[in-house]
């Protein structure tokens, strides 16, 4: 099977796709991953097609503020989204896949798949697309709205409407017009552990909660920084990790607010509890002032989560689902400091399920609040270890691949009983431009 995977975003958006690409290729499939540049993910050994966009540069230039994104929509955000939306069409024409596996930001994939007459599979990295009554869409509200929870999932569709012009351009690349309604995904995959989220009873059967996606090379490979592969551990980090109890702190790509104030709060809180501190500065979310450095504080750009987190007494992070699952799989209690999007959702969910202390919003982060969270973390350790044990028996990447392998070539004639998807699977190869010579 020829599988094209297309993703968009920063490290947390690329890592799961890289893990699935490796697993599929190792199983004999022909796989190509279309991805942004400079994601920080080790893509060694994967057939990668650059989308020619850099989400890390966008974050470094404007931070992660939604207001900044709206101010820079025309000059910064729209060009990046155009690269993803239109680039996916070019990648599909070049590769001619049998199926496309896609990130929700790649809004053009349904029409691309329909133009090629092939199925497509949505990867819902966080629950924001498939409606349920059981909880609200991640990134909207943190408390349940009961029967109104389903309405919160309309936000994703509204955001997609902002880039109709780019989707029209992708349709032009494919030699078709943008349809009023494209086909639904043949399947929707959520690379999330059931130990963290229980599958809602009202999800369709085509929606599969697979478990986290990890690399088949080693668990660490999908988490390692591109500059520090898991096979070449950072010996200075390793020495610090083995030097006694410590707290890990890293906010990934969350460059916002005052990183120095956060660094100061982290150091003061760790010292108040008699703990050492390992800081990963990421894209600039934390900065430790020189006067606070010492033998008990180690600062680096990034770390291999799989090598570090199992040894930490607690992990302070932004609450992205990738880091949430890495900490949980390591049996390490998370102290979540949410910034934007789905992060407050995960912070509230873990606390509600007894898997971590209450989240501390980044604007309210203080040394006293952090020290209190560190003091309370041991109370959640047993529950987190139990969740880690459940996760150790999951094979999320394998389950995702099994779903892909079960897909059959769709019939060229759409079934009459499904008017919503009428024409969706009709083969249009004669209308699609041939691959350039």
C-alpha positions, -999 to +999 in steps of 0.1 A: +000+000+000+012+035-009+005+057+021+009+095+021+009+112+055+005+149+057+009+169+089+012+205+100+024+223+131+053+220+155+070+191+172+040+176+188+021+175+155+050+157+137+061+131+162+031+108+160+032+108+122+069+100+122+062+070+145+034+057+123+055+063+091+083+042+106+059+014+116+042+013+083+075+013+063+088-015+085+057-035+077+064-033+040+043-003+029+056+025+007+053+056+029+060+093+023+056+119+050+049+155+039+058+177+069+070+212+079+106+220+081+126+223+114+101+206+136+128+192+159+117+156+153+142+130+142+130+119+107+160+098+099+151+069+076+117+083+066+109+093+031+101+130+038+086+156+014+091+191+027+060+214+026+083+244+026+069+259+057+084+265+092+059+266+121+088+270+146+099+302+129+063+315+130+062+307+167+096+324+173+085+355+155+050+360+170+048+336+200+017+315+206-009+342+213-041+338+194-044+376+192-010+378+176-020+352+151-051+372+141-030+404+138-005+386+116-031+365+097-024+379+063+014+383+065+025+354+086-002+328+093-019+327+058+013+320+039+022+291+062-013+276+059-012+281+021+021+261+020+004+233+039-030+233+021-016+237-014+016+217-007-005+187+002-020+187-033+014+188-050+026+160-027-003+138-036+001+143-073+038+135-070+033+103-049-001+090-062-009+072-029-036+046-022-046+064+010-039+098+026-035+101+064-038+137+075-037+163+102-068+185+107-049+216+097-044+202+062-079+213+051-075+203+014-071+165+019-107+155+016-110+171-019-076+158-029-085+123-019-118+126-038-101+139-069-078+108-068-106+084-060-089+072-028-099+071+009-085+094+035-080+089+072-081+118+097-057+119+126-074+138+154-044+144+177-068+159+203-106+156+204-117+186+185-134+172+154-157+143+163-186+156+184-196+138+216-220+146+245-195+133+270-170+162+270-165+195+252-140+200+223-105+205+236-096+241+235-131+255+241-141+251+277-128+228+305-160+220+322-188+198+308-218+216+293-238+184+292-260+181+261-244+213+247-210+197+246-216+187+210-220+223+199-184+231+209-171+210+181-184+235+155-154+257+163-131+236+142-153+239+111-155+277+116-118+280+118-114+260+085-137+285+067-109+312+071-088+294+044-113+288+016-091+307-009-062+283-002-085+253-005-097+266-038-061+269-050-055+233-039-085+222-059-071+240-089-038+220-086-059+189-086-078+200-117-112+201-100-135+226-084-139+228-046-170+207-039-198+219-016-192+188+004-163+164+003-163+128+015-161+119+052-129+102+064-129+064+059-117+063+095-106+088+122-077+079+144-070+094+178-034+086+190-045+089+227-043+064+254-076+050+269-058+053+302-062+091+298-095+094+279-123+069+278-138+063+244-172+082+243-202+059+237-216+081+210-186+081+187-192+063+154-175+029+149-151+045+123-135+066+151-107+046+168-090+055+200-057+037+193-034+046+221-003+067+218+019+063+187+055+054+195+084+046+172+092+010+165+130+017+166+129+025+203+103+043+223+126+072+226+132+077+189+099+095+183+107+118+212+143+125+206+154+159+194+168+158+158+201+170+170+203+144+198+190+110+186+182+084+212+212+063+202+235+091+212+224+103+247+236+136+261+261+125+287+258+157+307+221+154+309+224+117+318+249+126+346+225+152+361+195+128+359+214+102+379+226+126+405+195+125+427+159+136+429+150+163+404+120+181+388+118+184+350+105+216+334+099+223+298+072+242+278+081+230+243+071+256+217+052+278+241+071+311+236+049+336+254+048+360+284+079+364+306+102+334+304+126+349+330+098+351+356+089+315+349+125+304+352+128+322+385+096+307+399+108+272+389+141+275+406+127+290+438+100+264+440+124+235+435+148+248+461+120+254+485+112+216+483+149+206+483+148+194+447+171+198+418+158+212+386+163+202+349+151+228+325+145+224+287+142+259+273+125+248+240+116+277+218+121+302+247+093+294+271+118+293+301+149+314+308+169+309+340+188+341+351+225+336+355+225+345+392+202+315+399+223+289+382+241+263+404+249+227+407+212+220+414+200+236+382+208+222+347+196+241+316+196+227+281+177+233+249+158+200+247+159+165+261+149+129+253+117+126+273+118+088+273+153+090+289+146+117+314+110+116+326+110+081+342+136+095+367+119+128+375+098+132+407+075+155+387+073+171+353+062+207+348+050+213+313+025+231+291+001+202+288+004+193+251-010+158+246+024+145+235+041+155+267+011+145+288+014+109+274+052+109+276+050+118+313+021+094+320+039+065+302+070+073+324+049+070+355+057+107+363+032+131+379+025+161+356+022+197+369+005+213+340+010+250+332-014+255+303-009+284+278-034+279+249-056+256+229-062+221+242-037+225+272-063+236+298-085+207+287-058+181+296-049+199+328-085+198+340-090+163+328-059+148+346-069+166+379-105+155+376-094+119+372-069+120+401-039+119+379-023+152+388-026+184+408-048+213+396-033+230+366-016+264+371-024+288+343+008+303+329-003+339+339-007+328+375+025+308+378+044+316+411+070+299+431+045+294+460+019+277+437+046+255+421+061+245+455+026+235+467+021+214+435+055+197+441+044+190+477+011+175+466+025+154+437+033+122+456-004+118+464-010+112+426+020+089+421+002+056+426-026+065+401-001+076+376+019+044+379-013+024+374-020+044+342+016+038+331+011+001+335-020+001+314-002+022+287+027-003+286+004-029+272-009-007+244+003-007+208-013+024+195+009+026+164+002-010+155-036-005+160-035+026+137-017+006+110-042-023+113-070+002+106-052+015+075-046-021+063-083-029+066-092-002+042-103-017+009-102+001-024-136+019-027-161+011-054-161+036-083-199+038-079-211+055-047-239+036-029-273+050-034-282+048+003-256+074+013-265+106-005-243+126+018-212+111+003-226+107-033-198+110-057-172+111-030-155+079-040-160+082-077-127+078-095-115+110-111-081+101-122-089+112-157-096+147-144-064+149-123-032+163-139-006+136-144+026+137-124+051+161-140+078+143-160 
